[in-house]
Amino acid sequence: MAAGDLARLKNQLQLAMQQVNQRENVLAAAAEAQAIVPQTLAQVDALQQKLGEAMEELRARRAEIQKNAAPAPAEPTVSEDKK
């Protein structure tokens, strides 16, 4: 086998390995995405509970921010613009 043949085989092998790595990454991402999807009713219920708690925390934080925020300046009305 000539040196040129070996170089071609090496390039083909590198290309094949790149394709294998890309496919492996796609499969790993798909498996990861599937892992976070609830598979049972108990998992769905637990996630709904956590989501509800998170929503309550966000509502409380929003109210706190609104309470502490300075009031926004009022928009001028049409009658005020004509004065």
C-alpha positions in Angstrom: 0.0 0.0 0.0 1.4 3.4 -1.0 1.8 6.4 1.2 -0.9 8.2 -0.8 -3.3 5.3 -0.1 -2.6 5.5 3.6 -3.2 9.2 3.6 -6.6 8.8 1.8 -7.6 6.0 4.2 -6.6 8.3 7.2 -8.7 11.1 5.8 -11.7 8.8 5.2 -11.4 7.5 8.8 -11.2 11.0 10.2 -14.3 12.0 8.2 -16.1 8.9 9.4 -15.2 9.6 13.0 -16.5 13.2 12.7 -19.8 11.8 11.4 -20.0 9.3 14.3 -19.3 12.1 16.8 -21.9 14.3 15.3 -24.5 11.5 15.4 -23.5 10.7 18.9 -24.1 14.3 19.9 -27.5 14.3 18.3 -28.5 11.1 20.1 -27.2 12.4 23.4 -29.2 15.6 23.0 -32.3 13.7 22.1 -31.9 11.4 25.2 -31.4 14.4 27.4 -34.5 16.1 26.1 -36.5 12.9 26.6 -35.1 12.6 30.2 -36.7 15.9 31.2 -40.1 15.0 29.9 -42.3 13.5 32.6 -43.1 9.8 32.0 -45.6 9.1 34.7 -48.6 10.7 36.3 -46.7 11.1 39.5 -43.9 13.0 37.7 -46.5 15.2 36.0 -48.2 15.9 39.3 -44.8 16.7 41.0 -43.9 19.1 38.2 -47.2 20.8 38.4 -46.8 21.3 42.1 -43.3 22.8 41.6 -44.6 25.0 38.8 -47.5 26.3 41.0 -45.1 27.1 43.8 -42.8 28.9 41.4 -45.7 30.9 40.1 -46.7 31.9 43.6 -43.1 33.1 44.3 -43.1 35.1 41.1 -46.5 36.7 41.9 -45.2 37.7 45.4 -41.9 39.1 43.9 -43.9 41.1 41.3 -46.1 42.6 44.0 -43.0 43.5 46.0 -41.3 45.1 43.1 -44.5 47.1 42.2 -44.9 48.2 45.8 -41.3 49.5 46.0 -41.1 50.9 42.5 -41.6 54.6 42.0 -44.8 55.5 40.2 -44.4 56.1 36.5 -45.1 59.6 35.3 -48.6 60.0 34.0 -49.1 60.3 30.2 -50.4 63.7 29.2 -54.1 63.7 28.1 -55.3 65.2 24.9 -56.8 68.2 26.8 -53.4 68.9 28.5 -51.6 68.9 25.1 -53.8 71.7 23.8 -53.0 74.1 26.8 
